Amino acid sequence: MFLDYVPGDYVINPKCEDWGIGQIQSIINNKATINFQNVGKQVVNLDNINLEKIKNKRKWIKKNRRGN
């Protein structure tokens, strides 16, 4: 399986959007340590969760604040 994530990438977990934006800290054996803005550090198994990569963090925040 090819992973399209590297440390430093910003992501969201579509199953837990209330966690907010996370920044990948490390990836070892398909497990990523991610620091999410609302829940802190989480370790997720990339075999079970399809993270959504955020290409432009500022644009994503602006778009998603409109509904609040």
C-alpha positions as CSV (number, residue, x, y, z in Angstrom):
1,M,0.0,0.0,0.0
2,F,1.3,3.4,-1.0
3,L,0.8,6.2,1.6
4,D,0.4,9.7,0.3
5,Y,1.2,11.3,3.7
6,V,4.4,12.7,5.1
7,P,5.3,14.3,8.5
8,G,4.2,17.9,8.4
9,D,1.1,17.3,6.3
10,Y,-2.2,18.7,7.5
11,V,-5.2,16.3,7.6
12,I,-8.6,15.8,8.9
13,N,-10.2,12.5,10.0
14,P,-13.6,12.4,8.1
15,K,-15.0,10.0,10.7
16,C,-14.1,12.5,13.5
17,E,-14.3,16.0,12.0
18,D,-14.8,17.5,15.4
19,W,-11.1,16.7,16.2
20,G,-10.2,19.6,13.9
21,I,-7.2,19.9,11.7
22,G,-4.3,17.6,12.6
23,Q,-0.6,17.8,11.6
24,I,1.2,14.5,11.0
25,Q,4.1,14.1,13.4
26,S,5.4,10.7,12.3
27,I,4.4,7.5,10.4
28,I,5.7,4.1,11.4
29,N,4.3,0.8,10.0
30,N,1.1,2.4,8.7
31,K,0.5,4.1,12.1
32,A,0.5,7.8,12.1
33,T,0.9,10.1,15.2
34,I,-1.1,13.2,14.5
35,N,-1.5,16.3,16.7
36,F,-5.1,17.4,16.3
37,Q,-6.2,20.9,17.3
38,N,-9.2,19.8,19.5
39,V,-8.1,16.5,20.9
40,G,-4.3,16.6,21.0
41,K,-2.0,13.7,20.0
42,Q,-3.7,10.6,18.5
43,V,-2.2,7.5,16.9
44,V,-4.3,6.2,14.0
45,N,-4.0,3.1,11.9
46,L,-3.8,4.2,8.3
47,D,-5.1,0.8,7.2
48,N,-8.4,1.6,8.9
49,I,-8.8,5.4,8.4
50,N,-8.7,7.4,5.2
51,L,-7.5,10.8,6.2
52,E,-8.3,13.7,4.1
53,K,-5.2,15.7,3.2
54,I,-5.5,19.5,3.4
55,K,-3.5,21.2,0.7
56,N,-4.3,24.8,1.8
57,K,-4.9,25.0,5.6
58,R,-5.9,28.6,5.6
59,K,-8.4,28.2,2.8
60,W,-9.9,25.1,4.4
61,I,-10.4,26.9,7.8
62,K,-12.0,29.9,6.0
63,K,-14.4,27.7,4.1
64,N,-15.4,25.6,7.1
65,R,-15.9,28.6,9.4
66,R,-18.7,30.0,7.2
67,G,-21.2,27.5,8.5
68,N,-20.5,28.3,12.2
